[in-house]
Amino acid sequence: MTKAKAKTKVKTHKGTKKRFRLSAKGKAMHRSSGTSHLAQALSSKRRRNLRGTTSVHECMERTIHAALAGNSY
């Protein structure tokens, strides 16, 4: 008898895992850009609007889900 060949597993893209989270409804969420440094040059209103997370544009949803390999993070 021959040994059964192992199937390859779909792996999670680690860079995507660090930058994106899936919401309870399955939407991909990410942090706003432009908040890490030099924020004092921005107005208070702009800094306030950059707080928190925002959903990813719908054209990128499928790509991010594929990179996360269907796992919930």
Beta strands, then each sheet from edge to edge (+ up, - down):
strand 1: 20-22
strand 2: 28-31
strand 3: 53-55
sheet 1: 1+ 2- 3+
end
